[in-house]
Amino acid sequence: MKFWLLTHTEELKKTTGTGKLIKETLGEYCEIIPWSRVTPSESILTLPPNNTVLIYPNENDQATSFDGGTSQIENIIIIDGTWQQARKIYNRSPYLHAFPHKEIQDVKSIYSKRRNQKSIGLCTAEVAIYLLDERDHPSAKALRDRFLEFNQ
């Protein structure tokens, strides 16, 4: 499984961002892709939709919901930014609509570095931890430990 963090450029400047924890923990199994409105990432464009899931609420009637587990999925795209930034990235990137969407529900965030804009929202590291746990991935504990230390 590989994580693709489609990251808002402002997020890259913040010390409170958790995407870097995923990259540091997973190494080559995580790519941080700065989002560009005018130049979509070739790496994201070439991902196979039948083996890739976008972690984002299915707000688009034409997008496909992915309700299953991710055990057979090779590529996970996470939009990395605030909820406002994520919505902007999603709405201005029609190519993302082609990927099946998975929404993580009924999980409460413990992230304390920023005020969450949605009561159900998870930070980027929490999303990755959830997905790694779902697969009993050996890096889940390492990422959780790093996140908990970072979040103090």
C-alpha positions in Angstrom: 0.0 0.0 0.0 1.3 3.4 -0.9 0.0 6.8 0.4 -0.2 9.8 -2.0 -0.6 13.0 0.0 -2.0 15.7 -2.3 -0.9 18.6 -0.2 -2.0 22.2 -0.2 1.1 24.4 -0.5 0.2 26.3 2.6 0.2 23.1 4.5 3.8 22.5 3.7 4.7 25.7 5.5 3.0 24.8 8.8 4.7 23.2 11.8 1.4 21.7 12.8 1.0 19.5 9.7 0.9 15.8 10.2 1.6 14.7 6.6 5.4 14.8 7.3 4.9 12.2 10.1 3.5 9.8 7.6 6.4 10.4 5.1 9.0 10.1 7.8 7.5 6.8 9.1 6.6 5.2 5.8 9.5 6.5 3.7 9.1 5.3 0.0 5.5 4.2 0.7 4.4 7.8 1.0 4.7 10.6 -1.5 4.0 14.2 -0.7 2.6 15.8 -3.9 2.2 19.6 -3.7 -1.2 20.4 -5.3 -1.3 22.7 -8.3 -4.5 24.0 -9.8 -3.0 24.5 -13.2 -0.6 21.5 -13.4 -2.1 18.2 -12.1 0.5 15.7 -10.8 1.5 13.2 -13.4 2.0 10.7 -10.6 -1.7 11.0 -9.5 -3.0 11.1 -13.1 -1.4 7.7 -13.9 -2.7 5.9 -10.8 -5.2 3.1 -11.8 -8.7 4.0 -10.6 -9.5 0.3 -10.1 -6.7 0.0 -7.5 -6.8 3.5 -6.0 -9.1 5.0 -3.4 -9.5 8.7 -2.5 -10.2 9.3 1.1 -12.7 12.1 0.9 -16.5 12.3 1.4 -18.5 11.4 -1.7 -20.0 14.8 -2.4 -20.2 14.3 -6.1 -23.2 12.3 -7.4 -21.1 10.9 -10.2 -18.2 9.7 -8.0 -18.2 6.1 -6.9 -18.3 5.3 -3.2 -15.9 2.7 -1.9 -17.5 1.0 1.2 -15.2 -1.9 1.6 -11.9 -2.3 3.4 -8.7 -1.3 1.7 -6.9 -4.7 2.0 -6.6 -5.1 -1.7 -6.1 -1.4 -2.6 -2.5 -0.5 -3.6 -2.9 3.3 -3.7 -4.5 5.6 -1.2 -4.9 9.4 -2.0 -5.4 11.7 1.0 -6.0 15.4 0.4 -3.7 17.0 3.0 -4.8 20.5 4.2 -7.5 22.1 6.2 -11.1 21.2 5.4 -11.5 24.5 3.4 -8.3 23.7 1.5 -9.3 20.1 0.9 -12.7 21.2 -0.5 -10.9 23.7 -2.8 -8.4 21.0 -4.0 -11.2 18.5 -4.6 -13.5 21.0 -6.4 -10.7 22.3 -8.6 -9.3 18.9 -9.5 -11.9 17.1 -11.6 -9.4 14.2 -12.2 -9.9 13.3 -8.5 -13.6 12.6 -9.1 -12.7 9.5 -11.2 -11.4 7.7 -8.1 -13.6 5.7 -5.8 -14.2 7.6 -2.6 -13.9 6.3 0.9 -15.2 8.3 3.9 -14.0 7.5 7.4 -16.9 7.8 9.7 -17.6 7.4 13.4 -14.0 8.1 14.5 -13.3 11.1 16.7 -10.1 13.1 16.3 -7.7 13.6 19.2 -5.6 16.1 17.2 -5.0 19.2 19.3 -2.6 21.4 17.4 -5.3 23.1 15.4 -9.0 23.7 15.9 -10.8 21.2 13.7 -13.3 22.7 11.3 -15.5 19.7 11.2 -16.5 17.7 14.3 -16.0 14.5 12.4 -12.8 15.4 10.7 -9.5 13.6 11.2 -6.1 15.0 10.6 -4.0 13.5 7.9 -1.9 11.3 10.2 -5.1 9.9 11.9 -6.5 8.9 8.5 -3.2 7.1 7.7 -3.2 5.4 11.1 -6.8 4.3 10.6 -6.0 2.8 7.2 -2.8 1.1 8.4 -4.8 -0.4 11.4 -7.4 -1.6 9.0 -4.7 -3.7 7.3 -2.9 -4.7 10.5 0.1 -3.0 8.9 3.3 -3.2 11.0 3.9 0.6 10.6 0.6 1.5 12.3 2.1 1.4 15.8 5.2 3.5 14.8 3.0 6.1 13.2 0.6 6.2 16.1 3.4 6.6 18.6 5.0 9.4 16.5 1.6 11.2 16.2 0.8 10.9 19.9 4.2 12.4 20.8 3.8 15.2 18.2 0.3 15.9 19.4 1.3 16.5 23.1 
